[in-house]
Amino acid sequence: MNTSLPLHTRPWSRRLRRAVDAPAHWDLLDAPASHLAAAVESLPLGPYRDALRGVWLGHPLHPLLVQMPLGFWTSAELLDATPGGRRSADTLVTAGLLTAAPAALAGWVDWARLDPPRRRTGLVHALSNTTGVLLYGGSLLARCRGRRVRGRLLGLAGLTAVSVGATLGAHLVYRQAAGPDRAAAVPLLAPADWVGLGPVEDFPPDEPVRRTAGELPVVVVNRGGQLHVLAERCSHLSGPLAEGTIADGCLRCPWHGSEFRLRDGEVARGPATAPQPVLETRVLSGHLEARLPAVS
């Protein structure tokens, strides 16, 4: 093997990347994924659904929650190899199983609103983690029965499974961009100086209208005579907000139902967790103008 090649150009690295990317192309997963997504959406979670999404935090909650079971289980494997650490290892395996439940629920809530390619990867990610949880359940049972060797082996197998799941989860977030704020680049694209968006009469009441402010696509909404200008692509998965609807002072994304308050862009309802950028506006000689808000 030519060790002078950069890591990312070596054959084993390319094969690994192809393997991690493969689930996104497995369309045979679409049917079960559709039924699972419908089941998750039907859960009577009420306001807790957006809490699990992380709307209150400003980004998805699931990555934060998964640190607990992963940390507990990794520590348990280390303590298993330490003299006198068996009881503590058993406690950590139990703690990992208990904290895996809320982490999984938050993940399922996020997953249910993904598009098909990301949903496929997310399903394999979830199956890997579920396998890990079952293996750790078997590990705890074996430990309780005094079968330490079997318990340790099942624990190692469980840690391997959740590590595969973590790899797929990272791929889902960082390569397939499920979860990041899609509107994060708006401050770089929005005009710092006033730009015209058209005569005021071009914006009928409660009807989103698409315009361009410099390089930035925006949506203009006339709500009760007050003109609001927001970035046009939804912060969740870049849905076209100009094709959305207006209700209760909010703009609703047509793709996944995220709702943003017109006055400040804050999330009124997920799955979006990041607010939608809002531009500063003024009307001069009957024409609407907008710019990036000044930093106070």
N, C-alpha and C positions, 0 to 999 in steps of 0.2 A: 504494500500500500504506500502511496506517495504521501508522506507526512508533511511535505512542504505546502500542500494545498490548504487553503483556509477551511476551517471546520464546516462552514455552510456549503462548501462545494464538494465535499467528500460524498461518495456514493451512499454510505450508511446514513448520513445526515439527510440527504434527499429522500431516501426511502422512509425515514422516520417522519419527515414532514408530510409526505404523501399519505402515510398511514393515519396521521392525526387529522388530516383534511378529508379523508375518505367518507366518514359518516355524513357529511353535508350533501353527498351525492346519492345516498341510499334512499331513493324515493319509495321503497317498499315500507319504510317506516311511517309514511304519511297517514295511512289509514289508522293504525293504532294511536299515533300521535294526535290525530284529530279527535278521537274519542276521549283520550286522556285530557286533552286541553278543555274539552267541553265539561268534563267531570270537575276539573279544577275550577273552571269559571262558575260552576253551579254551587260551589261550596258557600254556605251562608256566613261569610266572613265580615260582611258589613264594612264599617270604617277600618277594621283591622287589615283589610286587603291592602289599602294604600300604606298602612303602617309597615306591613311586611315588605312592601315594595321599596320602602325607604324614602317616601316622599318627604317626610319630616326631616330626613337627614340630608337630602339634596343629591343623593346617589344611591344605588341599590344596596340593600341591607344584607343580602345573601353572602357576599364575599367576607363581610365582617363576622357573620355568625359561623361560617365554616372553619374559622381559625380555632374555635374551641374544640370540636371533636378531633380535628387533625392534631392539634397540640397535645391533647390528652392521650391519644393513641400513640403518637411518636414517643412521648415521655414514658408511656407504659412499656414500650419495647426496650427502652434504655434501662428502666428499672428492673425488668425481667433478667437482664444480664448482670445486675448488681447484687452482691450478697446482701441478704436481708431486705431486699426491695420487693419481694413478691406481693405482700399485702398491699403496699402502695400501688403496685402495678394493677392489681385487681380493681382497686378503687378508681384508678384512672380509666380503665377499660369501661367500667360502669358509667363514669361521668361522660365519656365520649358517646356512649349509646344514648344517654339522656339528652345531651345537647345536639345530637344529630337530628332530632325530630324538628325543632324550630328552624334549623338551618335548611333542612329539606323542604319544609313548607314554604319558606320564603323563596327558595329556588323554583319550586313548582309554580308559584304565583307569577314570578317573572317569566318563566318559560312559556306559560300558556298564551302570552301575547306576542310571541316571536313569529317571524315569517318562516316558511317551510325549511329552507336550508339550515338556518340557525336552530330551528326546532329539532331537526334530525340530530345534529351534533349534541344539543342539549339533552335529548332523550338517551343517547348512548352514555353521556356524562352521568346522568341520573342512574342508569342501570348499573354502571360501574360502582357508583357510590352505594347503591342499594345492596349490591353483592358484598361490598366491604362491611356494611352494617350487619348483614346476615352472618358473615364470617366472624365478626367480633361478638355477635350474640352467641354463636357456637363456642367461641373462645371463652366467654364468661361462664357458660354452662359447664364446660370441661374443667375450668378452674375451680368452680364450686364443688365439683365432684372429686377433686384432688388429682385430676389428670393434667399435671402441669405441662408436660411435654406437648401433649395434644393442644392444650390451650395456647401455648406459645406459638406453635406452628400455625394454628388457625389465626392467631393475631397477626403474624407476619404475612399470611396470605391476605388478610383483611387490609393491612397497611398497603400492600401492593395494589390491591383493587382500588382503594381510595386515592392512591397516587396516580393511577391511570385516569381516574375521574378528575383529579385536580389538573392534570395535563390537558385534558379535553376542555375543562372549564376555562383554563387560561387561554386556550386556543379560541374558544367561543368569544371571550371578552376582547382579547388583544388582536386577534387575526380577523375574526368575523365581526368585531365591533358591536357585540350585543351588550348594551348597558352604558357605554360612554355617552357623554353629552354631545349630540350631533350639532349643537349650535355653538360650541365652544369657540369656533373660529370667527364668529360674527364681529367681535370688536376689531379684528384685523381687516374685515371686508367692508364694514359700514363706513360711510363718509364722515369725516370729522367736520366738514363744512356743510352748510345747508344745500340740499339739492331738491329740485322740484319734482313732484310726483303727479302733478296734473291739477286741473280746475276742481274746485270743491264739488261742483255738480256731477263730476264723474264718479262720485262715490255714493251710491244709493244707500238708504238706511238698512242696517243689519244684513248687508250683502258683502262678503269678503271679496276684495278686488286685489289682484296681483299686480305689483309694480316692481321696478328695479331702482334701488338707491345706490348709485355708483355701481359696484360689482355685486351688491347684495340683493337677492330677491327678497321682497317684503310683501306683506299682506296689509291692506288698509281696510279698516272697519269703521263705518260711520254709525256710532251708537248714540242715538238721541241728539244728534247734531254735534257730538264730540268725536273728533277723528283720532283713531288709534292706529299706530303703525308698529307691527311686530315682524321679526324675522319670519320668512315664509315657510321654511322647512322645520318640521317638528323636531324638538330636541330628543325625542325617543328613538325613532327610526327614519327620520327625514320625510315624514308624510307631508303632502302638499296642503298646507293650512288654508290656502286660497280656495280649496274645494270643500272646506269644512262648513260648519253651521254655527250660528250664534244662539246662545241661550243663557239667561240669567247673568249677563255681563261677562260671559266666557266664550272663548273660541274653541270649538271641538274639532279635533283632528279626525279626518274621514277614515284613516286606516285602522287605528287601534283604540280610538275613543278618548285619548288624553284631552283634558280640558285646561285651558290657561285663562287666567283673568286678564281682561283687556287692559285694565288700568296699569298693571305692573308686571304682567307676564308670569306671575306665580302659578304653580300647579294647583288647580282646584280638584283635579281627579287624575289618577294615574291611568296607564302604566308609566308615563313620563315621570322622572324624578327631578330633573333639572328645569328651572324656569325658562320660559321663552323670552329671548331678548326683546326689549321694547325700545324704540327710537324716540327721541325728542321731536316734537312737531310744532309747527306754527303755520298760520295762514297769512299770506301777504297778497293783497290785490286779488283776492278770490282764488288764490292758488295754494295748494298744500305743499309744504316743504318739510323735510325731515333730516336729521343728522344723528350721529352717535351722541348719547347723552354726555354732558360734561362731567368729569370726575370731580366730586366735591371733596 
